[in-house]
Amino acid sequence: MPATSSSEASLSSSMLIRLRRQDPEAWRRLTQLFGPLVYHWCRRSGLRPADSADVVQEVFRSVAMGLAGFRRDRPGDTFRGWIATIARNRIRDHFRRCSKGPQGRGGTDFQQRILNLPAADEDASLDGQSTASDQSRGVLHRAVNLVRAEFEDRTWQAFWRTAVQHQAASDAAADLGISVNAVYKAKSRVLRRLRDELDGLLE
């Protein structure tokens, strides 16, 4: 495995670093975060549910094989965009296999499906409707659900009320029966955990 950069080495607990170290829990969480998005891309590209599930597995196999080579060398390079490119290629592979099979759908209509799959620099959303920011919000929402169980309810409520519902820290403190300082600390703890969970995955 190639040596990581000094900035990555300082983030030894980040998701990307843990994935490169083949941490099983990190891989489980990655599939929870991005699996629904990849499945969505497959369905929007015209794949049936069973075929979509198969392609999702192929995508994450490709991610596992290529992760060591993932880089953000150019402006605009993102982990989500990299997965989108892999998904696009696996979807195209699926359509090509189907077109060669005895029961595959051939002809102009089928060929058009392949041609209509957008290139990476055209539309990383794969569907022309949901934007990259929409999809990133979906991943963030799933990350929030994943880390919620790691915190006591009052800590979580302090974060949620101030960071998401934009409640004043003083009001949240009064409602929760804690100090304003405790509210700020709770908010900081949860945000730090979310940044750690998603470091390098949405940028």
N, C-alpha and C positions, 0 to 999 in steps of 0.2 A: 504494500500500500504506500502511495507517495506520501512524503512528509507533508504535514499540514502547515499552513502559514502561521506566523507568530500570533496573529489576531485570532485565528481559529483555535490555536493551542490554549489561549487564555480563556476560551469558552469550552472547557473540557466537558461540561455537563450539557451542552447544547444538543438539540436533536440531531443536527447534521453530524457532529462529532461522534455521537453514540451510534448513529447508523453506520458510519465508516468503521467503527469498531465491532460491528456485527452484534450489537446489543439486541437480543430478542424482544425486549420490552419496547425499545425504540422503534423497531420494525412493526410491532403490533400497533403502536400508536400512529405511526405514519399511515398505515392502511386504514385506520379509523378516520384520520384527518382527510386523506385524499381519495380513499376508495369511493365514497359517494360521488365525488366530483368526476372521477374517471368513468364510473358507471353512467353518470349523466351524459358525458361526452359520447359514450358508446350508443346510448339510446337515441340521442339527438342525431347521430349519424345514420340511424336506420337499423341498428342491430336489434335482434330479438332479445328478451331478457336473459335466456340461457346463454346465448352467444355473447352478450355483454358481460356476463359473469366470467366466462372463459377468457375474454380479452382483458378484463381487469387483472386476472391472475397473470397473464402474459406480460402486461405492462409492468407489474411490480417485480416480476422476474427480471425484466430488462433493466429496471431501476437498480435492482440489487447488483446486477452484473456491471452496470456502467457508472455506479455512484462514485467510485474512486476517481473517475475522469471528469466528473462534473466540475465546471469552473464558471465563474462570473467575470469573464475577461472584458466583455463589452458592455457599454451602457445599455440598460434594458434587459440584460440577462437575468433571469429569475429561475428559481427552482420550480415554481409552478409552470412557467413556460417550458422548461426542460421536460417536465412530465407530460405536458400537453403535446410536445413534439413526439415523444415516445408513444403516447396514446394514438396520435394520428398515424404513425407508421404501423402500429399493430392493427389498427382498424383497417388500414389499406391492405395489409397482409391478409387479414381475414376475408375481405371482399375478393381478393385475388384467388385465395384458396377455394372460396365458394364458386367462383366463376369457372374453375377447372373441374369441379366435382360433378358426378353424374346427375345430381339434383340441384346443382347450382343455377342461379338465375343469370343468364347471359344476355347478350344483345346490348343495344344502345342504352336502354334504361339502366341496366346494371353498370355499364361502363361510365355512365354519367354520374352515378353515385360516387365512384372513385374520384372522378375529375372534380367533383364539387367539394371534396374535402379541402378546406383552406390550407394554405401553406402557413408555416410558423410565423412569418413576418406579416401575414395578412390579417390573421385573426386567431389569437391564441385561445379564444373562448371556445372554438370548434363549433359553435352553434349559431353565431350571428345575432343572438338575442341577449344572453347573459354576458355581462362585461367581465373583464379580468378583476375589477374591483368588487363586483358582485360575488365572484367565485372566491376571492380572497376573504371576503366577509363570511362566506359559508364555512371556509376552513377555520377561521377565527372562532366562529360560533361553536364548532365542534371541539376546538381546543379548550374553550371556556368550560364546556360540559365535562371534558376529560379531567381538568384540574380541580373542578369544584369540590370533589370528594376529598381532596387533600387538606381542606381548611375547615376549621370550626365554623358553625353557622354564623356567629356574630362577626367573625373576621370577614367572611364572604359577604355578608350584608353590608358591612362598612365599605367594602370595595364596590359592590354593585350599586349602592345608593349614590355614592360620590362619583364614580368613574363612568357609570352607564346612565343612571337616572339624573345625574348632575345635581344632586341634593347638596346643599351646603354642609360642610363638615360639622359645623356646630349643631345643625338640625339632626344630622345622622347620629351624632354623639348623644344628643338628648334622647332620641328615640330608642337607641340601643343601650343606654345606661353606661356609657364608657366615656373616657376623656376625648377631647378633640385630637390630642396627640396620638391616642390609640387608633383613632380613625385613620389618620394619615399613615401611620405605620402599617395598618392592615391593608390599606389601598396599595402602598408601596410593595408589600410582600407579594400580593396577588399579581400585580403588574410585572414584577420581577420574574415570577414563576412563569407567566404567560410568555414573556420575552424569551426566557430560557427554552420553553417548549417549542417556540416557533422560530428561534434564531436561524436565519439563513434560508428558511423555507418559503417565506412570502416576499423576500427581497430579491 
